[in-house]
């Protein structure tokens, strides 16, 4: 039965691909280009190796006929595969349904110089090794993570300005998304030149909520926490009252991972610093209006005292300093910890692993607790950028990345009814049709409709394989849709219907909490490129902060060593960085 359904799936996929040949974009970038449309920056490699234009045939100087490259072109790149990437049996990053689709339909063949499983910052490490050894970069490098690495890529001199490329080739949706926040370009602008393209994200998607094991809460008769004190009582119960009922003292309160930073996107602890009025590892606005580094704020000392207390009481794992954001989350997904702070969409990933490990587990989102003085603070993603794309100066077709991204904005980000991607990217992968004509995205319940799955607890979503991480995202669309669905309104667009099909009720509720607690967001006011002193001192200063923090939490140094650390931080370049940051802020605020 499975074999026959697999064959059916392949036939369906072929049909999808065949139909896609008729897909036509309305964007001006997909219209036959006028030979006069050239980037104003003659140094831009957009026209490095132009093909003769043929206006009569509708093929422009780059070989684009309005829909695709007449002769397929190649974009080289490198890739870090996240732990949320799932493939069908036999498919890989180099050979998958999306890869084939983009080559067949846009004439863009993506080739990988290397692919690495991106755990423990393996992708960043490999990129940095390439930079330090002077290796030539591929046509395109996409990166999401620390700005230090983005700056290193820019400073390598191997990548081009994207000013003219963006102006000429970006479609209206992408331009509107970027235009929502005037600060978007600031981190990558050098002397007026934009050196990387932003990968846009959904607004509020990076905001934090507190996730608790609701089955443990119910079993122990615990109430929703409003304050840190309330939360401590919950952690104490999770640690000492055997919530999993196995008769062993093998559970604890909060899943944390602070191996590299105290401001993580998952297994985060920065919210505790927020309860004391600061946010570590970012630049907050002080009472006098200047920008101050959160990691040296007196509130951080209070947060560290609390963390040490939690470590002493066993509320957090003694291995937390050995875990990063992802591996720290495993405390929760393995059923060891009863709480984790992270984003609204964790039910999508990695909470599927929790259900794999503990099928009876239930989870629920709660607002971030307040501190002893009523302060509540959590990190916020600002602006809505979830990565950067850099284009090699020597790329033969730098405009191809814009056309690739445009395709997803035009066809995928908010598809129209009856369009090719109305239900998802590919039938049998991220969606299937039930006999009654309705759409399902449940590979566990309907295994025959989703052939070739190795793990049915996770939807195989080919969109993750894209150069732009998740195809394309319209910043305002996600939160608006989630709140609409939370309020019980019926979905009316394919995007809304897909969202309803994928998102769990716990996810909708978490997004409602995010929107209700918007006022607790603590913005990082420094959005500029690394200052001169940051480039030479950041690594040293970050190490100084993180080592001192960890020693205090583990009781290897007294709490007052925080004050010594602050003094050393200032003397070792911190004061100069503070001046440079405020100089930038004064300039950017004009």
Buried (B, 14 or more C-beta within 10 A) or exposed (E): EEEEBBEBBEEBBEEBBEEBEEBEBEBBBBBBBEEEEBBEBEEBBBBBEBBEBBEEEBBBBBBBBBBBBBEBBBBBBBBBBBBEBBBBEEBEBEEBBBBBBBBBBBBBBBEBBEBBEBBBBEBBBBBBEBBEEEEEBBBBBBBBBBBBBBBBBBBBEBBBBBBBBBEBBBBBBBEBBBEBBEBBBBBBBEEEBBBBBBBBBBBBBBBBBBBBBBBBBEBBEBEBBEBBEBBBEBBBBBBBBBBBEEEEEEBBBBBBBBBBBBBBBBBBBBBBBBBBBBBBBBBBEEEEEBBBBBBBBEBBBBBBBBBBEBBEBBBBBEEBBEBBBBBBBBBBBBBBBBBBBBBBBBBBBBBBBBBBBBEEBBBBBBBBBBBEEEBBBBBBBBBBBBBBBBBBBBBBBBBBBBBBBBBBBBBBBBBEEEBBBBBBBBBBBBBBBEEEEEBBBBBBEBBBBBBBBEBBBBBBBBBBBBBBBBBBBBBBBBBBBBBBBBEEEEBEBBBBBBBBBBBEEBBBBBBBBBBEBEEBBBBBBBBBBBBEBBBEBBEEBBEBBBBBBBBBBBEEBEBEBBEEBBEBBBEBBBEBBBEBBBEBBEEBEE
